Amino acid sequence: MDTKLFEDYQKQMMDFQKKWFDTWMESFPNLKDASPLSESFEQTLKMQEEMVNSYLDTQKQTNQMMLDAQKQLWSEYFKTMKKNVASVS
């Protein structure tokens, strides 16, 4: 089975994650002079955490869908091959 599609998908996801993380880090002000966390900052941090968790859940579901599709493909393949072997015998 050609895994190029899956490898391309993984590379795109890694690139997306890196770009997203870089953009996210640029959204922070210079943290050298950061005072104790304010309520606003804590809310922002909580929202970012929820976004990351949502993204990871979506990625998990996407990967599961890809695995399910591959399982179905191979299951149908073997079922068809077994039928062909039985009809030849």
Secondary structure as a PSIPRED ss2 file (coil, helix, strand):
# PSIPRED VFORMAT (PSIPRED V4.0)

   1 M C   1.000  0.000  0.000
   2 D C   1.000  0.000  0.000
   3 T C   1.000  0.000  0.000
   4 K H   0.000  1.000  0.000
   5 L H   0.000  1.000  0.000
   6 F H   0.000  1.000  0.000
   7 E H   0.000  1.000  0.000
   8 D H   0.000  1.000  0.000
   9 Y H   0.000  1.000  0.000
  10 Q H   0.000  1.000  0.000
  11 K H   0.000  1.000  0.000
  12 Q H   0.000  1.000  0.000
  13 M H   0.000  1.000  0.000
  14 M H   0.000  1.000  0.000
  15 D H   0.000  1.000  0.000
  16 F H   0.000  1.000  0.000
  17 Q H   0.000  1.000  0.000
  18 K H   0.000  1.000  0.000
  19 K H   0.000  1.000  0.000
  20 W H   0.000  1.000  0.000
  21 F H   0.000  1.000  0.000
  22 D H   0.000  1.000  0.000
  23 T H   0.000  1.000  0.000
  24 W H   0.000  1.000  0.000
  25 M H   0.000  1.000  0.000
  26 E H   0.000  1.000  0.000
  27 S C   1.000  0.000  0.000
  28 F C   1.000  0.000  0.000
  29 P C   1.000  0.000  0.000
  30 N C   1.000  0.000  0.000
  31 L H   0.000  1.000  0.000
  32 K H   0.000  1.000  0.000
  33 D H   0.000  1.000  0.000
  34 A C   1.000  0.000  0.000
  35 S C   1.000  0.000  0.000
  36 P C   1.000  0.000  0.000
  37 L C   1.000  0.000  0.000
  38 S C   1.000  0.000  0.000
  39 E H   0.000  1.000  0.000
  40 S H   0.000  1.000  0.000
  41 F H   0.000  1.000  0.000
  42 E H   0.000  1.000  0.000
  43 Q H   0.000  1.000  0.000
  44 T H   0.000  1.000  0.000
  45 L H   0.000  1.000  0.000
  46 K H   0.000  1.000  0.000
  47 M H   0.000  1.000  0.000
  48 Q H   0.000  1.000  0.000
  49 E H   0.000  1.000  0.000
  50 E H   0.000  1.000  0.000
  51 M H   0.000  1.000  0.000
  52 V H   0.000  1.000  0.000
  53 N H   0.000  1.000  0.000
  54 S H   0.000  1.000  0.000
  55 Y H   0.000  1.000  0.000
  56 L H   0.000  1.000  0.000
  57 D H   0.000  1.000  0.000
  58 T H   0.000  1.000  0.000
  59 Q H   0.000  1.000  0.000
  60 K H   0.000  1.000  0.000
  61 Q H   0.000  1.000  0.000
  62 T H   0.000  1.000  0.000
  63 N H   0.000  1.000  0.000
  64 Q H   0.000  1.000  0.000
  65 M H   0.000  1.000  0.000
  66 M H   0.000  1.000  0.000
  67 L H   0.000  1.000  0.000
  68 D H   0.000  1.000  0.000
  69 A H   0.000  1.000  0.000
  70 Q H   0.000  1.000  0.000
  71 K H   0.000  1.000  0.000
  72 Q H   0.000  1.000  0.000
  73 L H   0.000  1.000  0.000
  74 W H   0.000  1.000  0.000
  75 S H   0.000  1.000  0.000
  76 E H   0.000  1.000  0.000
  77 Y H   0.000  1.000  0.000
  78 F H   0.000  1.000  0.000
  79 K H   0.000  1.000  0.000
  80 T H   0.000  1.000  0.000
  81 M H   0.000  1.000  0.000
  82 K H   0.000  1.000  0.000
  83 K H   0.000  1.000  0.000
  84 N H   0.000  1.000  0.000
  85 V H   0.000  1.000  0.000
  86 A H   0.000  1.000  0.000
  87 S H   0.000  1.000  0.000
  88 V H   0.000  1.000  0.000
  89 S C   1.000  0.000  0.000
